[in-house]
Amino acid sequence: MLNTASGLIEYYTKYEDRIKSFYETLAEDERCAANRELFKSMAEGNEKHKKEVLRAYYEVITDAIEACYIRPLDETKYEVDTEITPDMTYEDLIKKAVEVEEKSRDFCAEAYRCTSGLLADVSVAFRRVSKSKAKRVDELKEILSKVGK
């Protein structure tokens, strides 16, 4: 359970790094060659998201805020499975990307709710990232709708 600002930021940093690595792997996977540039862009986007939240956090951080309690966030609800196996089809990979992005979007939306009122700049950054991830979900679902057609 995440209940301090510093714990949330530490978890989020590792979370985005794991998702970035997932997209980098998809970009290199031959099964995803048709969308290689999209996945490279998404990996770069994860790095930008992380930097945006960290920048907002470090701009407002003080010792009092770093240790302050936020509304508890159960990070286990947003765990993502980024394992890619050789037996997965292109469709399986896109479905997994949708699932990863949806959970990531939901995590950021919940982080926004947990930090609003206390860490305004940080909560705004989480809200922006959540909206960006919602657009990425739509992009991935559009790709998924064309698979097999």
N, C-alpha and C positions, 0 to 999 in steps of 0.2 A: 504494500500500500504506500503510495507516494503521498506525503503530507507536509513536505517542506519545499520551498522554492528551489533550493539547491538540489534536492533529490530529484525533483521534476526535470530540471534542466540537464542534470547528469544522465538520467534515463533517456530523455528525448534525444540527446546527442548520439548515444549509442544506437538508438532506434533508427534514426535517419541514416546513420552509417551502414547499418545492416541492410536497409532497403536500397540504399545507393549501390551497395555491392551486388544485390539481387539484380538490379537493372543493368549494371555493368556486365554481369554474367549473361543476361539475356541478349545484350548487344553483341556479344561475342559468339553466341550460340547459332549454329547454322540453321537450326529450325526456325529462327526468328530473323533471318537475313532480310526479309521484306520490310521489317520495321527496325532495323539496326539503328538508324539515325534517331528515331523516336526514343528508343531505349537509352541511347547515349544522352540525349537531351533530358530525359527523365532523371537519369543519374546525376547530371549536372544540376538539375532542379532541386534534387534532394540536398545537395551541398549548399545551394543558395538558401533553401528553407532553413537549414540548420544555422547558417550564418546570420540570417535575419533575426531569428529568435535569440541567438547568443548575443548579438549586437544590442538588441533591446534590453536584454537582461543585464549586460555589463554596463550599460548606460545608467541604469537606475539602482544598481546593486549597492547595498551598504551591509555591514555586518548584521544589522537588525533585520533587514529584509531577507538576507540569505538564509537565516535560520528561522524565519517566520513560518508559521503554519498556514498552509493553504487548505481549501476544502479538500478532503481526501480523494484521491484518484486511484482506483483499482486498475493498475496497469496490466494485470493478467487478462483482463477482458479484451485487450488490444494486441496481444501477442500475435506476431505474424510468422507464418511458416514460409521461409524463403528457400527451402531445399528444392533443388532441381535434379531430377533423375533422368537417366538416359531413356527410360521407357515412356516418358511424357511426350505427348503429341504437341504440336503447335497450339492447338485449341486448349489443351491442358495448361500450357504455359501462360496463355493469355488469360484464362480463367483465374489462375493463381495470381497474376498481376492485378486483376480486378479486385480480388479478395484482399491482397496486400494493401492496395491503395485505399480501399473502402475502410479497412481497419485503421490505417494511418490517418485518414481524414477524420474518422470518428474520435481517435485519440486526441488530435489537435483541437477538435471542437470541444471535447471535454476539458482539455487543458485550458482553453479559453474560459470556460465557465468556472473552473477552479481558481483561476488567477484574477478574474475581473474584480474590480473594486480594490484590490490590494496592489497589484502590479499592472497598472493600466497599459504601459508600453508593451509589456510582455504579452498580456492578454490580446492586445490588438494584433501583435505579430502572429500569435497562434491562430487568430481568426482569419487573417490573410492567408496563412499557409493552408488552413482547412478549406478555404474557398478555392485555392489553387488546386488542391488535391481533388476536390469535387469535379473540377473541369477535366482533370486527368482521368478520373473514373469514367466520365462520359466518353473521352477519346478511346479508352480501352474497350468499352462496351461497343462502340461503333466498329472497332476492328473485329471484335468477337462476332458481331452480327454478320460480318462478311465472310467469316471462315466457313469453308465448305461450299460456298456459292459459286 
